[in-house]
Amino acid sequence: MAADERATVLAFERFLPFPSSPAEAAREVLQGFPDLFEECWLERQGPVALAEGREGFGLALRYRDEDGDLRLQRRVYATSGPYVCELVAGLPDGSASCPDRLIDSIVGSLRLRSVEFCAGASPITFGPRGGSAGAPDGPRQDLPFLGRSLAVPTGWEVADGGDGALFRAHGAELAVQRVMACDGDVSEWVAARMGGAARDGELVLGSGQWEDDEGHTLAALLLDDRTRRTWQSGARRQVLEVFSGEPVPVVFRLSVEPARLEETRPTHLTLVAGNRPLPSECWRMRATEGWLRLVLDGPWHNPAPGAYLLVADRVVTLSVLAQPSPSSLGVLAEALLGNARQNLERIDEEKASRGPLRGVEALSVRLTGRGFMGGPTRVRGLWWVADQALYSCLVQGSDLDVVDKVQAEIAAGLRLPGVER
């Protein structure tokens, strides 16, 4: 059978902004088909029977691909609250490689597992632009690690929130914390938070999404924490979380007994609506690696684990990694230096050395030359081997002074076994 006649059957899963039925999930996708295909014909749609008595919703369509060939596609949707499983079968028009009866048998075997935690979720509505939250009326606090200033809610006590903010009143807590290893994408945060809820035994009671006055998308989740009790009464807590990706990713978290949720929710919403961005030069961010004590000043972001990005007139990046390694620096040195050199299009200056750094054997390199984006670029690398692990820090960018400054702070902030304090 020719390769272009073979059928494909793929399964995808994701979370929608609001709990949806299979039909609603299918019709949301259906609205986008005109943007995906120049020519597309919906041949049929309707309920389909899945395994274990569950009902899904199916679409059958014919469309013309980018080469002008006709193709057939069947899509089936199954949902559990905001969770969606999408099964997509596609084949060339006229191909017998995957008859309907075979697709029907695949569809009929579809089962959803481990999604009961969000099955009972209801939509969280905030009204247009998040609802009428009212103006914050308490004193403002500048919080550089959040990239924001916040108004202290009236009648709430300010507590120690570390790099974030924490307010308490009558057993309720309002906390604001930065979300690390996050690029600010709402859908990615929702997916990660849903995964954490499933893992930690939380029930998802509701979900929602809206835009603020600046057009930024925010997401909300209401959770019932079945594993945590207050020390005063052992009562169950409900948690309302609102995620905002701008100017830096943060979560506004209200933790309260269920009976007081509606009473405290307006204050929570006022805190969200009343936050104001600080000038980016005032921002601060703490590296999350436990073996490195490092605070970065300015508009740094942490889009992924071990990746730090300074978004300014001249971009600087920092990559931090710890990985098992049975080899010594002597064995690894040439490969590590070679990898560092690949970050420059042309090398004008190179200085490398090996020796003790604060009592630990280290390899360092300083490269200056032309970057692939043009203009002068500097690369600074530091590597250590301790307790059968290789620790790597690589800083590079066109702001040469910042690169050197961050490298010096890394060396001073090292917290490895055997390092001299």
PyMOL commands that set and color helices and strands:
alter all, ss='L'
color gray80, all
select helices_A, chain A and resi 3-5+22-31+33-36+51-53+100-108+116-118+128-130+144-146+186-200+258-273+280-282+329-341+400-413
alter helices_A, ss='H'
color red, helices_A
select strands_A, chain A and resi 8-15+40-49+55-64+70-80+83-92+122-123+140-143+148-151+157-159+165-169+172-178+202-211+217-229+236-244+250-256+276-277+284-286+295-297+300-304+307-310+316-324+346-357+360-370+376-386+389-397
alter strands_A, ss='S'
color yellow, strands_A
deselect
rebuild
show_as cartoon
